[in-house]
Amino acid sequence: MNYQWNWNIYWEDALDGGGTYFDTLIWGVKVTLALAMLAWIIALVLGSIIGTMRTTQNKWLVRLSNGYIELFRNIPLLVQMFIWYFVIPELVPDALGMWMKNLPNVSFYTAVISLGLFTSARVAVQVSTGINALPRGQKMAGTALGLTQVQTYRYVLLPMAFRIITPSLTNEVAAIIKNSSVASTITVLELMSRTRSMNEFTYKTFEAFTAATLIYLFVSVVAIMLSNFLERKLAVPGFITGGAAKGGR
């Protein structure tokens, strides 16, 4: 069977509304970027807190942070999204469950939370590894200066640790953009969902997924270029940036 290519399909009116198919793909990109950005804020904040807790001397904080990492890191993202979207509203009290189900754009916010928590476990590993990669003398110097433990982390350890782990965080930025495609499974109209819709209405599989591939590639490359620029600006002389941070736990 000969496939009939039609690269002009992007400029035809979309059968699901919203202008041309090109317009719907661009709208999907906007939703994808908004989803990834909000999820990244959650991941960075929570990951920094959990990762810092993992390096303290309090064994209960260490156990709690390790449990958090194991939970969210080892359950597939798709399963986590299904749990947050379908299961959690059924487990909470009825009034709260109905409120959650009736929220406007509930699937979008569910995807933000799920993707943010999933990525935060990965960021926590990066942060704890970055802190542990620092010389012990830095923590001792903070103590010698009369800083509390919180002040030592805030002013001494974390600023240096983040500069060391910038390369691995760069990888997470690209990963969170790509992982956002899973949100299409809970009806979020992001790029992958728009691509599937275009394919179903036009039967132009190659054209639809070629466009999606190029868009994901472009967005990821731009994100990596910006992150690499930041990495060069924050590089710490004498440290092999990303060496330890790209490792395991």
Sequence and secondary structure as in RCSB ss.txt:
>XXXX:A:sequence
MNYQWNWNIYWEDALDGGGTYFDTLIWGVKVTLALAMLAWIIALVLGSIIGTMRTTQNKWLVRLSNGYIELFRNI
PLLVQMFIWYFVIPELVPDALGMWMKNLPNVSFYTAVISLGLFTSARVAVQVSTGINALPRGQKMAGTALGLTQV
QTYRYVLLPMAFRIITPSLTNEVAAIIKNSSVASTITVLELMSRTRSMNEFTYKTFEAFTAATLIYLFVSVVAIM
LSNFLERKLAVPGFITGGAAKGGR
>XXXX:A:secstr
      GGGGGSB TTSSSBHHHHHHHHHHHHHHHHHHHHHHHHHHHHHHHHHTTSS HHHHHHHHHHHHHHHHS
 HHHHHHIIIIIHHHHS HHHHHHHHTSTTHHHHHHHHHHHHHHHHHHHHHHHHHHHTS HHHHHHHHHTT  HH
HHIIIIIHHHHHHHSHHHHHHHHHHHHHHGGGGGGGT  SHHHHHHHHHHHH  HHHHHHHHHHHHHHHHHHHHH
HHHHHHHHH  TTS TTTTTTS  
